[in-house]
Amino acid sequence: MPVLTLAYHDIICPGSTSESGFPGPDAATYKVPLKLFREHLQAMKRVRESSPYRILLTFDDGGCSASQEAECLEQVGEHGYFFITADFIGKPGFLSAAQIADLHSRGHVIGSHGATHRGKMNRLPYATLMHEWSESVKALAAIIGARVNAASVPSGYYSPLVAHAAARAGIRRVFTQRPTIHSTEAFGCEVCGRFTMRSWTTPSHVEALARGRLMARLEDEALWHLRQAAKAIGGSAYGDLRRAFFAGGSGVV
């Protein structure tokens, strides 16, 4: 059965965008309000039996809202993948080692989101890539007492070299931000796409994705390709313009 993976970050209460995960107006666009997240889960639950997909839910960054997210998942009989940025463990707004161990003991998957969350992974020197994956995997494995073999690429900056370094670090499944239900193989890693959920993603869109509606997938894929083209044309200026755009209170980029 094909896999549909939905990528979340933090799940927040109103007015608390800075309390979990990375700060800033850009990061806030990935933080889904708790009420809306519960509606997403109910939309998925409605179509669970008839969906053509096995649905996975992933959560990036390792913000402290992960414990709340896990409770929401467990209430509907689900478990999630929690990708942790290792250097931020125990820092304000992020999970502690004890909380990560607790998530693992409850059946959730703990994976790597790199060590520092700095820089664009697809442009990092290979030695730096190896450090990002190997150090984060080592730190997380020590916390949960088990191998860490799944990871997500920070900000979706994927390249085959990113997968090669991940494979050398013992990772066997790498999640990107490309919205696709198809996976590929690279250097012994399964490379999987994800559909990213934003603070404005509607339950009806989630339900359409879960039902296998082609237009919903094509909409996400088209927006992703537009962003990739903008990044290629704008270079480093794209990120600066994007941050300024959201800091000004504007809409979707």
Protein Blocks (a to p, Z undefined) as FASTA:
>chain_A
ZZdddddfbdcdehilmmgcjedjklmmmpccfklmmmmmmmmmmmmmmpcbdcddddeh
jiaklmmmmmmmmmnopacdddddfklgoiahiacfklmmmmmmnopacddebjnopajf
klgcfklmmmmmmmmmmmmmmmnopacfbdcdehhiacfklmmmmmmnopabdcdfbdcf
bdcdeehiacdddddddfklcfklmmmmmnopaklmmmmmmmmmmmmmmmmmnmmmlmmm
mmmmmmnopacZZ
